[in-house]
Amino acid sequence: MITTQDGLRKPTTLETIFYFSLSLFINAIGNGLTVAANMGSSMWTASAANIALDFNFSISWVLIFYGAIQILINIALIRRFDWPSILGNIIFISFFAPFVGLFKQFFLTLGISNLPLTVVIALDILGIVMIAIAISIYQRLNLILHPIDEMTNILRFQYLNGNANLAQWVNFSVPAIVILILGLIYHQVVAVNIGTAFALLFQGTLINSADRFIFPKLKHRL
């Protein structure tokens, strides 16, 4: 790493590529694991699954639509068009999902669904922890972000004094409201389970802890 004028240690180009590639790899494994375990994941994914079910849409298209909405929210939060970030968001959305699908299929092929329930729950929670670690790494790099994670970054540092836990709660409030409204209207809720509750309660804390203990020399570049 090299030292910048503000005294922070900035990763070299090779280090940035390494950290970013590693974070995407960890995130894809974590998401694939939670989807294959089918014991619940993040609130946004659960919300998209309920919209897809209630309106008979493809969840892939719902997630793309969500990504577009999140980009618009981010523009409103920072009050300007940050074209490099928007392009990065689009690239992230476009190329990340296939890798999640590959790891999902990999874990299903290994027979994760046939394991004892306690083991499946443990693996689902492990997947959520991995997602939090990955988010921590690429949020600190601030190179290319999923618009959901960029929203958390904006809320955390521009509105909530660096509080990762509170930023995650505010972020999750939108899909939680969507799930609640759809549940009341259609009287059915899917994709909400132990893993969803764990992510809702602890993902912000896990991200904050990863900031401190996973590659601690890697600082936030805002």
N, C-alpha and C positions, 0 to 999 in steps of 0.2 A: 504493500500500500504506500501511497505518497501523502504528504501532509499539505493541506490547502491553507489559504490565508486565514480562515476562521479556526484553524487549529485542529480540524477534524482529519481523520485518516481516510483518504479517498482510495477505493480499490483501483488497481490498474485495470486495463481493458481485459486482460486474460482472467484476472480475479473476478471481474464483474460477470464475464461469460460463465465462469465456473459456478459462482454463487447462484446466478439466475437459472442456469440449466439444472443445477441440483434442486433448487426450490420447485421448479416445474415438475421434476421427476418425483419428488416427495409428495407434491400436491396431487399429481395424477394417481399415484399409488394410493394415497389416503382416500381420495374421492372414489376410486374404483373399489376399494375395500368396503367403504360404507354402503355403496350402491349394491354390491354383491351380497353383503351381509343382510341388507334389507331390514335393518333395525333402527333406521332413522338417521338423518344427516342434518345439514344446516337448514335454517328456516326458509331461505330463499328457494332452495331445491324442493323442499316440502310444499311450499306455496305454489311453485310452478307445477308440481305433480297434481295438486288439487284443481288448479285451473284447467290443466289438460284433461282431467277426468270429467269435470263438470260441464265443460264445453266441447268435449270430444276433439280436442286439438292435439297435435304432436307436441310432446314435451320439449323437443328440440327447438321448435318454433317459438314456444312459450319462453324458453330461456333466451333465445335471440331477441325477442320482444322485450323481455326484462332488461337485457343488456342495453338496449336502446333507451329505455326509460331511465335506467341508472345513469347513463351518459348525460341525459338532459338534466337530471337532478344535480349531477356534479357541476355542470355548467352554471346552474342556478346558484349553487353553494359558493363557487369561486367568482361568480359574476363576470365571467368572460369566457371566450372560446379558446381553450388550450389545445390547439390542433395536434401537436405531437402526442399529447396524452390521449386525445380522442382516437387518433390513428392506432396508438398502442392498445387501447381498449378493444378496438375492432379486430386487430390481429390476434389478441389474446382469446377473444370469444371464438374466432373462426377456427383456430388451430388447437385449442386446448381440449375441447370435447372429445375428439377422436381418441386421444390418448387415454382419457378416462374410460372410454368404452373398451379399449384394448385391455386395460388392467381389470376392468369389471369381468370381462370374459375369461381372462386368465385365472382369476380367483374362483369363478364359477366352475371352470374346468378342473381346478384343484379339489372341488367338492366342498367348498366352504358352507354351503347350505345344508350339508349332511352332518355337520359337526354338532356337538351338544350345545344347547341354547346358551349356557353360560360362556362357552368359548366364543360363540358368534357375537354375543354382546361385548365381550372383551375386545375382540378384533374390530368391531364397529367403533368402539371408543378409541382404540389405537389409531384407527383411520382419522378420526376427528382431531386427535392430538397431532398427527402428522400434517393435517391440513393447516392447523394453527402455526406449526413450526415453519411450514413453507410460506404462509402469508407473512409471517414476521420477517423472513429473509428477503422476499422480493419487495415488501413494503419499504424496508430500509434501503434497498438499492434504488427504489423509485424509478425504475427504468421503463418497464412495461407492466401495467397492472390490469387485472380484471376490474371492470367499473365498480363492482361491489366492494372490492378491497380498496380501490381509490376513494370511494365514498367514505369508508371507515377512516382512511388516512386524513382526508380533508376534515371530517368531523373531529377527529382526535386532536389535530394540531392547530386548526384554525378556529375551533369553537369550544373545545372541551379541555383545554390546557394539558394535552398529552395523555389524557385518561383513556387507555385502550379499552378497558372494560366498559365504561360508559358509552364510548363510541360504538362498540359492538352492540350494546343494548339498543341504542337509538337506531342503528342500522337494521337490526332484526325486528324493530317495532312495525315496520311497513309490511313485510310478509306475514307477520303474526296477525295483524289486523285483517289482511286478505283471507287468511285461513279461517279466522273467526267468522267473518261475514259469510263466506261461502259455506261454512259448516252450518250456520244458522239458516241459510236459504235452502241448501240442498240436503241437509241432515246426513252428511257423510264427510268423513275426514280420512285422508290416506297419507302415507309417507311421514306420519308423525309417530315417533316411538321413543324409546329410551335414549337413542343417540341424538335425537332432536332436542330433547330436554337438556342433555349434557352439553350440547353445543350452545344452546341458549344461555345456560347458566355460567359456563366456564370458558367459552372460546376466547373472549376478551382477556381473561386472566391468563390463559395459556399463551396467547400472543405476547402479552406483556412479559411473562416469564421467559419466553423464547428470546425476546429482545435482550434480556440480561444474561442468559446462560448459553445460548446457541450462537456461536461466532460473536462473542461480546465486543470485539474490536470493530465489527461492522456497524457503523452508526447510521442514523436516519439522515438521508440527503433530501431536503425538502425543496 
